Amino acid sequence: MAEQKQGLAAKFLKWMIAKHPDALFALIRRVRPNLALGAAGPVFITRFPDVQEALSRPDIFNVTYAPMMDPSVGPFMLGRDCTEINQRDKGIMRAFMRMEDLPAIRQKVRSLANASVEKQLYTQNQIDVVSTLSRLVPIQLTGEYFGFPGPDLASMFRWSRATQYDMFHNLDKDPKVHQDNIDAGQEMRTYLTQLLPQRREQLKNGAPLDDVFSRLLKSHFDDSIGFADERIITNMMGTLVGGIETTSAAIVQLLEQLFIGPKILKKAIDVACSNNDQLMYRYCWEALRFNPINPFVVRQCRTDYRIAKGSLRAATIKAGSTVLISTRSAMRDGLQLPAPSSFAVDRPESVYMHLGYGMHTCLGDQISRIQVPEIVRRILQIRGVRPAAEIDYAGGPFPERYPITYNTAA
């Protein structure tokens, strides 16, 4: 009977997270901000400062990604907190993703998004945001900027979805989802293993290639650094794993929020038709706060730890507990954000956790701050743009279809 009750409680909790996350997190924040359900968890961390604290202690709250990542892409920085792989690989990749590239990236994203929209406008009465913009443009950018074009778009779509699903969303440990991830990783590695010597030969023959992959191959890493071709391939795979589904979900889910409020939508459209890049970014990040891409990130507590020590909400998290650190809840914490239920584009940058926090700030954070608003901008520039149906998740964790329509008159 006790096990049956626990099973029903778990199902109810899962349903609340899926359907009414903000109501659930508001209740937890109010009653017991660091709530432990049973000896082994899960433990919910919901207050803004406590989420920051937990995400600042990767030595205590360990990532759980390695068992899904290693058989697919190999040992990767995201699954190796506080290790040489994490520090070295992240440092090298950031060095080759140069800040001075950002203006060209903006123009490239703008061009890709515009080409996709113009190809469809007025030849049909609907545009599917997911397949023709929010997934397509990031994959095209992965090819043109990172130098990982893939054998074809279908493979890139499949590899991206399969790896992201298992590594970050397969909480029920579905064996088919895991196998799809492994298969995708093996196919990616085969492709890149063949591409690498071809690209190296092109560079040797004087080809003027300046994508991230080519920059890595043009550089010499001493054996003592431990960044040989195998590490280059793994990190190139990571650019696809981390750069597509998250970007797509952000674009689709923030668009939905903008479409909900006519007054806010009108202002956002006015901004989209202006040259104010910073304000466009602020509209996007604030809209995404109302439906961010994840309700929480999952961690494993390595040793007993007292969260929010010295406060009335302090709680001891036991070693071995599964910890759900809710960035979504943190961004709705009324003790940190004035009027958290209101739409405000003048909030300080520090309140947004869309790109992670601490050690797990997104590797491509600067690119995301450009790519997401630029794609949204082009969509909002379509005259009379509006949703034609709700977001279709097709029973999975990602938006699979989001049709929009528009006024047929130019």
N, C-alpha and C positions, 0 to 999 in steps of 0.2 A: 504493500500500500504506500509506504514512504517513497519507494522508487517511482511509483506511478505518479505521485504528487510532484516529485522533482521533475519528472519528464514533462508534465503538463505546465509546470512553472517555466521550464526552459523554452517550451514552445511559445508560451505567452510572451516571454521576454523577447524572443526572436521576432515575433510578430510586431511587438511595440517598436523595436528598433527599425524594422522595415517600414512600418506604416505611420508611426507617431513618435519619431525619435526626439523631437524637441519637447513634447509633453513629458516623456519619460525622463529626459535629462534635467528638465526644470524641476521635476519632483525630487530627483536624487540630489540635485544641488541644494534644494531647500531643506530636505530632511536629513540626509547623511551624504555629504559631498564625496566622501571616499568610501564607497559601499562595497563590502565584501559579501559575496553570496557563497557561503560554505567555506570550509577550511582551505580548499585548493582554488577558490575563486569561482567564477571570475570576479575581479575587483574593478569597479568603475571609478575612474578619476575624472571629475567633472568641472572643478573650479579652475579658472584661468591660471592663477599662480601655481596651483598644484600640477596642472598639465605641463607648464613650463618646467617645473622642478623635475618631474618624472622624465621628460624628454631631454633634460640636461644631465641625466645620470645613466648613460648607456652601460656603465660598469655594473649597475644594479639591475636595471630593467633591460634585459637582453632581447635583441631581435630574434624572431623565430623563422626566418626565411631560408636559412642554409639547407635544410633537408629538401626543399623544393627547388632551390637554385642550383645546388651542386651537380645533380644528375643532368641538368639541362644546359646551363651556360658555364658551369664550372665555378670554382670559388670566386665570389664576386664581392665587391666592396660593401654592398648593401646588407649582406649577410655576415659581415666580419667586422663588427664594431670593435674599437680599441685594439686593432691589430695593424701590422705592417701593411697588409694588403689594402686595408681601408685608407690609411694615411697616404701611402705611396701612390696608389692608383687614382684616388680622388685628386691629389695634388697634381699629378701629371695630366690628367684629363682636363682639369680646370685651366692649366697653363696653355693648353692647345685650343681651348674654347675662348678666344680672346675677346675682351670687352670692345675692342675697336671693330669687331665684326658686327656689332649690334645694328648699326644703321643699315648695313647691307642686308642683314637678316630681315629687318622690318620691310625693306623694299621687296625682298624675295617673297615673303609671306603675303604681302599686299598683292603682288603680281599673281601668285598662285591662286589665291582666293578669288581675285577678280576674274581670272581666266575660267575658273570653274563656274562661277555665277553667270558670266556672260555666255558661256556655252549653253546654258539651260534657259536663261531668261526668255520668256515669251514664245518658247518653242513647246512649252508644256505649262500646265497650270499649278504644278507643285514642284518643290525642290526638297529632296531628302538631305537634311543637314548632315547626318552621320556619314553616309556613304560617299557623299560628294564634296564635303567640306571638313567637318571636324576630325574625321579619320584620314581622309585623303591628303589634305595639305600637310599635316605633320609627317606623314610617310614620305611625301615628296621632298620635304625639307630634310628628312633623314638621309635621303639619297644625295641631294644637292649640297647640303652644308656638311653633314657628317661623313659623306662618301660611302654610304652603305645603301645602294639603290635596290638590292635584292634582284632575284631573277625575274620577278613579275609582281604586280600589285597584289594579286590574290594570295601569293605566298607571304608577302609582308603583312597583309591584313591577318592572315591565319596565325603566323608566328607571334605577332604582337599580342593578339587576343589570348592565345593558348598559354603563353608564358605569364602574362599579367594575371590571368584568372587563377592559376594554380599558386603562384608565388604570394599573392596578396589577398585572395578572396576565397580560397578553398578551405574554409574553416571546418567543413564537415569531412574533409580528407577524401573526397570522391576519387576513387582510383582511376577512373577514365579521364578526369580532368588532369590528374597528375601525369598520366601516360601521354596525353596530348602535349603537355608541357615538355616532357622529355623528348618526344619525337620532334617537336618544333626546334628545340635547342640543338639536337643532333643535325637537323637539316640546315640550320643557320651556320653551324660550325663547318659543315662540309662546304657550303657555299663560300664562306669567308676564307677558308683554307685554300680554296681554288683562286679566289679573287686576289688574295694578298700577293703572291708572286707575280701575277699579271700586272697589278698596280705598281709593284716595285720595278718591274721591267719598263713600264711606261715612264716612270720617273727617271730611271736611268737613261732613257732615250730623250730626255729633255721635255717631256709633256708638262705644260704649265698648270699642274693640278695643285689646288690650295685648300682642299677640304680637310677635315680633322683627321680622317684616316691617312691621307697622303702626308700630312704634317708629321704624324707619328712615324710613318715609314721613312721619311726623309731624315729623321733624327737618329742619333746613335746613342743607345743606352748600354752602358757598360754592364758586363755580366754581374757585377757586384750589386747592381740596382735591382735585378730580378724582374725586369720588365721586358721579357723576350716576346717573340711573335705570339705565343699562346696567350699572354696577358693582353696584348693588343686586340686579338680576336675576341676574347671574353668581354673586354670593355666596349668594343664596337657592338657586340650583341646587346649589351646593356643600354645603348642609346635607343634601340628599338623597344626593348622591354619597358623602359621607364618613360618613354616620350610620346606614346600614341593614345592609349586608352584613357590615361589620366587627363590629357589635354582635351580629348573628345568629350569626356564626361563633363569637364568644367565648362566647355563652350555650350553644350546642350542644356545643362542644368541651370546655368546663369541666364541663358536666353529665356527659358521657361519662366524664371522669376521676373524678368523684365516685362514679359508679355502679360503678366498677371495684373500689373498696375498701369492703367492708361496714362496717368500724369507722369509717372516715372519713365515710362516708355517714350513718351513724347520728348522729354528732356534728353533721354539717351540717344534718340534718333537725331536730335539737333546737334548733339556733341559728335555723333558719328559723321555728320555731314560737315563738321568743322575740322580744323587742323590741330585740335587740342589733344595730343596723344596722352598726356598725363591724366586729363579728366576722363577720357575714354577708359583708361586703365582703372581709375577709381570706381566708375560705374560698374565695370565688370567684377571687380573684387568685392564690392559691397553686395551686388546681386548674388554672387556665389556664396556669400556668408549665410544666406538663407537656405541654401541646399548644397553644401559642399560635397566634394566627391567621395568622402569617407566619413562615417559617423565616429570612427575611432581608429587608432592604430593598436596592434596587438603586441604585447611584450610578455616576457617571462621573468618573474622576480628571482634573482639569483640568491639573495640572502635576505633575512628579515630586515625590513626597512620601515622607519617611521616617517610617513609622509605628512607634510604640513606641521612639522614638529613645533611645539610651543603655542599652537593655536587650538581653539575649541573644536575644530574639525579634524584634528590630528588622528591618525589611525595607523596601526601596525599592519603592514602587508607581509604575509608569511612567505618564506622561501618556497619556490616551486609554484607559486600562484600565477595563474594567467591574469594579466592586467590589461584592461581596455582603457586606453588613455584617449579621452574624447576631446579632440580638437574642435569638433562641431559644438559641443557643449561649452567649451571655453569661449568660443566666439559669440555666445549668447549669454554670457555671464553678466548679469546686471550690476554686480558689485565691481566690475572692471570696465564695462562699456556703458556709457550713459544711453538710456532709451534703446536697449538692444533690439527691440521689436520694430524700431523705426529704420527707414532707409536713409542713410546719411553718408555722403561722399567725402566728408571732411574728417573722417576718423583717422587717427594716427596709424601709420603703416604697421606698427607693432601689434595691432589687434588681430591681424590676419595671419592664419596658419595654413593657408591653402598649399603652400610649398614646403610644408614641414617646419621643423624647429630644431635648433641645435645641430648636432652631428648629422641629423637626417634632413637638413635643408636640401631641397632638390638640386642635383648636380647642374641641371639646366635651368635654374631659377630665373636667370636674366633673360633667357630665350622665351620662357613661358610668359613672362611679363610683357613681352612684345607679341608673341604669336597669338595668344588667346584674344586680346583686345582687337588685333588687326582682323582676325577672321570674323569676330562679332561685329566689328565696324562695317565690314562689307555686307553682311547680312542685313543690318539695320538700314543700310542705304537703299535697299530695294523698296520701291514705292509701295506703300500699303502692306508691308510685310506683316504676317500674322500666322499663328500656328494653325495647321489644318487638322491636327489630331494631337493627342497626348503623346508623351515620350513612350516608346515601346521598348521595354527592357528584355522582352522575349524570355522571361523567366530566369534571366541571368543577372550578373552584377553591373553590366554596362549598357548604356543606351545603344540600341541596335537600329532604331529608326525614329526620326523626328521630322515629319513632313511640315513644310511651311508653304503658304500660298501668298499671293500678292495681287495688286491691281494690274490688270492686263494692259491698261493704257500706259504708254511710255512716259 
